[in-house]
């Protein structure tokens, strides 16, 4: 196995050689338990927790798999739970099979009802809709997440869309320059940014996308604070410029900052530069969001 010569930075935390050695010892000695159980064990021993006190088990599982990919340790095999395909799900939908036939103006179906995804039934519906109707399909979000289903209230209750918020991008040049923070402040304040990682509109209703964004953003700060113990100051999103203009974001007063390098979150070796360039837009949830992120106030 490889030995570590410098700290490993992951999700805003540096793991030194002693900590990686402890993680390797835990993985080696705790035979017979699942990867998820290993992640909880590592979090408890390293006291890797969210501000609200919950363990960062989801992030820790990603860290364990990264350390395995780099040759620092060997994880137990993944346990199958009935689904043997890839984690990312995309189901084919025929053009003649739209999800909703509702058309008109958003006022005709108001007020929109927003439900946070919490039950198994809600999770199944959210996952199924994204896998069928979103061009990126459904994949388990990286790090923290909140998911919402949006419903019409009239003339009948019907799901109109899905909105997902998740952990922010670790580095984005245009965003970081707009904020004006250094690496230390970015590491300390990054979790006060939330990424709008999915927006799915299921009906051809005028202004529906902007209305969905407005309603979910109104709930987001309190829901995120309750779930993770952090009050977000800024929301970011990435729009595939080859597919979309991002009109619903612009109409809702989101600020365009520039473009990504096109590498993607996990391209640490810079092998995909320019492969998938996206437009970066942000929405401040509070006044002076950039200054507060930069200064830590």
N, C-alpha and C positions, 0 to 999 in steps of 0.2 A: 504494500500500500504506500501511497505518497505520504511525505511528511510536509508540514506546513511551515513556510519560511516567513510569511507575513500575515497580519490579521485578515480575516475574511469579513467584509462588510456586507450586511444583508438586512434589508428593511430598517435602515437607520441605526443598526447596532454593529459594532466591531466584535468579532469573536477571535480571541487570541489563541495561541498554540495550546495553552493549558486547557482552555474551554473546549476546543476542538478535540483534544485528547480525552477529556471527560466524556464528550458526546460519543466518541468512538468506543470508549470503555462501556458506556451504557448500552450501546447497540450490540456490542460483543457479548456482554454478560447477561443481558435480559433476553435470552433465547425463548422463543415460543410465543411472544406477544406481537401484536400487529404493529404496523407502521404508525397508525394513529395513536396507539397506546404508548409507543416509543416517544412520539412527539409530545404528548402530555407529560411523560416522565422527564424529558429534557427540559421542558418549560418550567416545571416545578423546581428542579434542582438548580437551574440557572436563574430562577425568579424572573423569567421573561414574561411580563404581563402587560396588559393594556392599562391605561390610566384608571379605568373603572375596577381593576382587580382581576379581570378574566385572563386566562392563559392565552398566549398567542400560538395556539396549537396549529392553526391552519398555516400560519407563516412558517412555523417550525418544521412542519412536514415538507414544505417547499425547500427549506434549508437543508434538511436531511437528504433529499433527493439531489440537490445541487452538490453537496459534499460527496455523495456517492459517484456522481458523474465526473467529479474531479479526482476520484481515486483515493479519497481520504478514509472511506469506510465502505462496508458492504451491508446493505439493508436486507431484511428478510423479503421473500417474494411477496408480491401483492396478492391479497386474498380476494377472490372473486365473490361478488355479492349478487349474482344473477345477471349482471350486464357485462358482456364479454367484449364489447366493441370499444372504440376510443372514447375518451372522456368527452370530447367535443361531438355534439350531435347536430346533424343537419338532415332533415327529412324532406324528400321531394314533395312539392305541391304543384298540382296541375293548374295552369292559368285559368281554367274554367271553374276552379274551386276556391274562390276568395273566401276569407273567413267571415267577413261581414258585408252585407248588401246595403247598409245604411249610407245615405248620402244627404248632403245639405250643409247647413251652417251649424257650428258647434252650439250656438244658443238654442237650437231646436232640441238638443239632447241634455241640456244642463238641468240641474247642477251635476257636474261630473263627480262620481264617487271614487275615492282613492283608498285602496286597501293595501297595507303592508303585508308582504308575503311572510306568513308565519306557520301556517298549518301544512300538513302533508298534502292535502288536497290543493291548496294554493300553490305549493311548490311544483306539484305535478303539472298543473295548468300552465304556470309560468314557463317551465322547462319545455313543455310540448309546443306552446305558441312560438317561442323563440326558435326552437329546432325546425319548425315547419315554415315560418314566415320571415325570419331575419336572415339576411344573406350571409352573416357570420355564424349562424346557428347558435347553439347553446354550449357554453363551456363554463366550468366552475370558475368563478372570478378569483383573481389573485388577491390574497389578503382579505381585508374587511369588506363587507357588502351589505347593502339594503336593496330590496326589490319591491316593486309596487305593481299592482294591477289597477287599471283605470276602467271604470264602468260608466255606461250611459244610464241616466235615471229614468228617461222616458224615450219613446212611448212604452218601452219595456227595458228591463235590466239586461244589459248585454256588455260583454267585455269589449273595450275599444282599443286597448293598448297595454304595453308593458314598459316600465322604466326601471333601469338598474343603475345604482351608484356603487362604486367600489374604490379600492385604494388607488392613490395617484401614481403617475409615472415618477420614477426615482429622479431622473434628470430629463429636462427638456430645455434646450438653450434659450428659445424665445420666451418661454414662461419665466425661467430663472432670471433672465436679463430684465424682464418687465418688473419683477418683484425687486430685483437689485440685491439679493442676499448672497452671502458667501457660503462656502460648503458647511461651515459649522452651524449657521442659522438654518440652512436648508435641512440639515439632518435633524435639528431640534423642532422645526416648525412644519415639516412636510405633511404630517398627519392631520394638519388643519386644512388640507386641500382634499377634496373628494372628486373622483372621476365619474362623469356620466358615461358609463361604458356600454350601455344599450338603450336605445329608444326605438320602440316598435309601434307603429300606427297601423291599425287593422281595418280602418274604414276610411272611405273617401269623403271625409267631413272637413269643410273649410275651417282652417285655424285650429284643428284638433291637436296637432303636435305642439304648438305653442301653448295651448291651454293645458295640456298634460304636463309640460315642463313647469308651468307656473304653479299648478296645484301641488306637484310633488316637491318642488323647491321650497314651497311654503312650509311643508312638513319636515323637510330634511334636517335642519339644524337640531330640532328637539329630538327627533327619532335617533339621529346619529349620536347625540349626547347621551341619551338613555342607553343605547346599545354598547357604545365604546368609551364613554366617559370623556369625549372630546367634542368641543363645539367647532364645527368647520367654519372657515372664513371665506373660502373660495371654492367654486366648482369649475372643473375643466372638462373639456371633451375634445375628441379627435374625430374629424370628419374626413372620410376618404374622398379626396378631391376628384378622383376619377369617376366616382359614382354620384356624388351629391354636392350641392352648392352650400348647404347648411342654412337655407333660408329661414327655417323655423327658429333657429338660434339667433340669427341676426335680427329677425322681427321681434324677438323677446329681449333685445338689448344686450346680448352677449358681445364680448369684445374680441375681435380677431387679433391674435398676437404674431402670427407667422406660420411657419411650417416645421414639421418634424424632419429629422435626418432620414427617415424612411427605414430605420433599422428594426424597430420593434423592441419590446421590453426585455426579451431574453437574449438579444444578440450582443453578448458581452465581448465577443471577439471582433466586432465591427465587420462582419462578413456580408451584411445585407444593406449596406449604406445606399440609400436612394431607391430601395426596392419597393417601398410602400409609403410614399410621402403622404402625410395627412395635415390638414389645416387645424391649427390649435385655436380654440376659442375658450374664453373664461367668463364666469359670471360671479362678481363679488356678492357675497351674502351680507356683508356689512360695509359701512362707510370706511374708506381708507384701508381696504383689505390688504393691498400691496404693502403699505407702510407698516401695518400691524404684523404681517408675516416677516417683513424685513427686520423690524426692530424688536419683535417678540413682545409687543405690548397688547 
